[in-house]
Structures are given as C-alpha cells and as structure tokens.
C-alpha cells in the first residue's frame, strides 16, 4: 500500500511538471477541450525492453482513461516505422532518434516527435569481445571489425564516440559490419568479428552463453544518459489530431512514471518479448524520460552532425509536437 501511494504521488508530480512548459519541454495542457479528433490509434512497437511503458499503458488502461482505443502493431525493425508512418498505416510509432532525425533531414518524412521513450543507462549498450580476446578497451579497436545491427545509426555512433575518446578514429564502412543482434553470439564465437555493440538482453545472454566480456559501457562520458528512442508521428497527423496526440502524451507520461519502478518493467517484459522471467530480472534497464525536452534530444542531432550522419545542423525543437503549436 505504501509503495502504491508513493507511485501515485510520483505520477501526479510528473504530470504537473510535464504540463508546466518551460525548460524546452512541451506542454499537453492547452489541448484540453471536448472531443478527440480521433479515438482509435494504431501504434508501431517492437518486442524490446525500451517499449515497456507503452505496454504498461495498455495493461493499466491509461490510454482508455484518455478516451483512446490503441492497437499495437509489432514491427520487424525500426526501418519499417518510417514508410508505415508516411503511408498512414501507423498513426504513431516507436523508433530510434537517429533514424527519425535522418529521415526528417532528408525530407523523407515530415516528422513530429510526440513522446520521449528511452535513454541509455549503465550496461544497456555495451561493446563486447570474445572471452580470450586481447582487446581490452576502445583504444584497441583501431583497424578492427565491429558488429552492429545497423550501420550509420545509433550503434555505430556510440562506438565511434567511445573510440574517439580513446584517440581512435573508426570508419562507418571500413570498421563496421551488420549482423542482427541474435546472430552476434555466433559471429563473436566464430571470430568473424573482433567486437560487437550489443543491447540488452543480448549483453547479458552473451556473457552467460559464451563468456563474452564487456570492454566498454557506452553509457558514460559524452554519451551518458543518451537519448535512444521515442514515439513519432507525421506533421500532417499532428496538425489534424492535436487533441488526440495530447491524450497520447498524457497517457505516456503516466506510463513512463510507472516504469520508474523496476519491478513493474521486469514483470511486463516477458508478456510481449521472448525474454523469460528469470532473465528479465537480471537485465540492465535504461531510463524512461517523463518529458519531451529539446535540449536533451539536441544531443542526438549534434552527435549525428559531428559524426557525419547529418549533412547540416538540425534544430530538434522544430520537430517536437506541442498541442499549443
């Protein structure tokens, strides 16, 4: 009872802060009023830890309390989100910021970020090597081959930032190869690559299955608490449905606050992923921000620009949905 009371107070505090404006954070308060433009929404999601708050929102009826009927559509990967948003097959989708910002900068998609989703924390994004590898730190990655799930995206950027901090310059084409996360155990064991950038649960599983060792945790230094992913829509949908999106924002603020309780996240993970309960309890779990902050997200765009993933500067504040705009 005491824990539930504390959680209720936390949610109330977060909602008050999120609606106060200021500090680069969008406000949901101005969209209040009778009637949502649309009460049924299709949301793109993935079977990853990062979307635990979305699943909690469905489980706890947080969308329903805002007058929304939400249908979740599981995507094969982040690349699927952008064309489905553009076609209208999805109203809102979860995805990583590097892909979203790249699509916006290239005018592939008129993008609006609706809610922040996930940020890195210790051991959520780590560089791993075989247990008998002589590689001991990012300083040893010069001339090496590193597995990532996607080149020119958040994974390569995190590794390049780490290497750069150790005086090593890595090239997107020369030093990185693409493998799906589930295949990284095999390529490390067979030594087809020298290292791999992995996320949970694969970091935990690799250490347990083949004794792979972590040489660097990217959630430190310039990429500590780094924004990883969020929820986005199109500019057209945002213009036509501001009250609907404000309702979605309010539900997600509550859900992200609930996810501050690790036990809630650990409990929900096995219900929508293939991660077993025993493994879920041992995972490193990142952060779930409760506000949409332009200053925080600008870090992603600035890093993309520095590492050649953007041709020009990108002002992230222009991409944030606010019901008052």
N, C-alpha and C positions, 0 to 999 in steps of 0.2 A: 504493500500500500504506500509506503514511504517513497519507494522508487518511482511508482506511477505518478505520485503527486509532484515529485521533483521534475519528472519528464514533462508534465503538463505545464509547469511554471517555465521550463526551458522553451517549450514551443511558443508559449504566449510572449516571452521575451523576444524570441527570434522574429515572430511575426511583427511585433511593434518596431523592431529595428529595421526589418526589411521594407516596411512601408513608410519609413521616415524620410526617404530620399537622401540627398547629401552624400558626400564621400564617393561620388561616382557610382552609386547604387541606384538601380531603377526602382520605381515605386509602383505598387499594384493598386493603391487606394483609389486613384482617380477613375478607375474603370467600373466602380460600383454603379449600380443602377438596375432597373428592372430588365430582365430578359437577357439571355446569352444569344449571340448571333447563331451559334451552333452548339448543340448539346451532345452530339456524338463525335468523338475524335478517334483517329487511328494513329497510334504512336509506334514508331520504329524502335526496336530494342534489340539487345544481344544477350546471349547467355554468359554474361561476365559479372564479376563482383561489383563493378562500377555502377550498375543499374539497380542495386539493392533497394535504394529509396523509392524508385519507381514501382517496384514490386510491393514494397511496404504500403505505398499509397493505394494500390489496388486492394491489397489484403485488408487494410484498415478502413476502406470505404472513404478515403479522403477526397477522391475525385467525385464520388457520388454526393458528398456533402456540399460540393460546389456546383451541383447540378449537371455534372458531366458523366456521360457514359463512355468509358475508354476501352478501346480494343487494342491489344498489344499485338504487333506483328514482328516476329523474330526474323532478324536479318542474318544473312550468311557472314557479313562483314561490313565494316564501315563504308567501303566503296559503294555498297548498294544503297546507302541512305540518300545520297545526293540526287541520282536520277529519279528515285521514287518521290522525293520531295518536289522536284521540278515537275514531274508529271501529275502531281496531285494524289498519287496513290497513298502517300502519308501526309498527315497534317503537321506533325512534329516528329522529329527523330533524334535519337541519341547518336552521338558521333564524336570523334576526336577533333580538337580545335585546329590542329594543323591541316587536316583535310577540309574542314569548313572554311577556314580563312583562305586557303589556297583557291578553293572554288569561287569564293567571293572576289578575290583579287583578279582572277582570270575571267570574271564575268560569266562563269559557268552557271552560277546560281545567285539570285537576289536574296541574300541571306539575312535572317534576323535570329540572334541568339535569344532564347526565351528564358532559360534557366541554366545556372551552373550545375555541373553534375559530379565531377570527381577530380581530386587533386592527389598528387603523389605524396607518399609518406614513407618512412623507413622500410626498405626491403620490398616495396611494391614494384619497382622497376630496377632490376639489377643486371650487372654484367657477370656472366658465369663462364667458367672454363672447366675442362676435364680435370679430375682429381689429381692426375700426375703431371699437369701442365706446368711449365716453368714460368708462365705468365703470372705475375704477382700483383700488378696494378695497371691502370690505363697507360702508364708510361711505357709499358712493354707491348702496346698494341701497334706500334709502328710497323707497317708492312704486313700486318696480319689480316686474316679474313674473318669477318664477324657476321653471324647470322642475325637477321632481323625479320620481323613478319612482313614489313613493307619498307622499301627504300624511299628516300625523300619524304619522310614522315617523322612522327614524334620519336620513334625508336632511334633512328639514325641521328637525329638532332641531340637527343640525350647523351648518346655515346660520344658524339663529336665534341660536345661541351665538356664532358669529363676528360677526354683525351687532350683537348686544348688546354685545360687547366694543368695538365701534366707535361706540356710542351710538345705534344704530338698532334700533327695535322692529319686528319683522315679524309679520304675522298669518297663521295657517295657511290661512284662506280667501281673504283679500284679496291675498296676495302669492305664493301658490304654485299651480302648475297641474301636473297629472300627464301625463307622457309616458314611454313605455318608453325605456330607455337607447338602443336602436338608432335611435330617431326624433329624438334630441336634436341630431344633426348638422343635420337638415333644419330644425328649428324655430329653431335659432340662425342658420343661414344665411339663412332667410327672415325673421328678426327677429320671429317670433311671440312670442318671449320675450326678456327682456333679459339673462338669465343662466341657467346650469344647474348643478346639483350633479351631477357625474359621478364614476363609479368606473372603475378600470381593467378592461378595456383601452380604455374609451371616451375617457378623458382623453388618452392617447397618440394614439389614432386621430383625435380631433377636432383636435388640434394639427397633425397631419400632413396631414389632408384639407382643412380649411378655414382653417387658421391661427388657430384659436381660441386665446385667451390665458387663462392662469390668473391670476385676481386674488387668490385666497386658497387656501391649503392648510389644510384644517380640522384636520390632524394637528399642531396646535400649541396652546400655551396650555392652556385648560381641557379641550380635547378631544385633547390629545397622547396617543398610545398608547391610544386609546379602544377599549374592548371593542365589537366589532361583532356577532359571531355565535358560535353554539356548537351543541351537539348536545343534544337534549332528548327525554324520554320522558314517559309519564304516571305519576302516582303509583301507579296500580294495577299497571302493568307492573313498576315498580321494586320494589314490595312482593313480588310473586310471583317475581321473577327477579333477586335481588341478586347472585348469583354470575355470572350471565350478563353483567350490566351492569358488574360489576367487571372481567371479562375484556375487555369492550369498552373500558373505560377504560385498562387496561394497554396494549392494542394502540395506542390513540390517543396515549398518552403517548410511546411509541416513535416513532410516525409523525410527531408534531409535532416531536420532536427531529431526525428525519431531515430535515424541512423547514427546519431552520435552515441547511442547505446550499442556497443559492440555486440552484445548478446542478441539484440534484435536482428542485426545483419547476419550473424552466424546462423541464426535459426532460419532465416528466409533463403539463404544461398542454395541449399540442397533442393529447394522446391522448384527452381527454374533453371538450374545448371546440372551438370553431371558430377559435380563435386559432392562427395559423400560427407556426412555429418562429422565424422572423425577428422577428416582433412580440413573442413571448413573452420573448425575450432583452432587450428594451428596456423591459419593463413595470416600473412601481413595484410592489413586492410588500410586503404588510403582514407583521405578526408572527403567529406561531403559538404561543401560550402552551402551556406543558407542565404547568400545574397549574390546578386549579379553585379560584380564590381569591375568597372572598366580598367582601373589601374592594374588590378591583378591579371586580367586577361591580356592586357597590352604586353605583358612579359612574353607571351607566346609569340605574338606578331613581331616583336623586336628581335627575339631569338631567331625566328624564321628569316628575317631580313639579314641578320648578321651571318647566317649560315647558308645563304643563297637559295632559300626556299620561297622567298618573295622577291620579285624584281623591284618593287617600290615599297615605300613605307605604307603601312596600313593603320588607319585610325580605328581602333576597335570600338570606341564609343559610338561610332556611326552604325555599328552592326547590332547594338543591343536593343531589344524590344522594350519599350516602355509604353504603358497604356495612355500616358499623357501626351505622347507624340502624335 
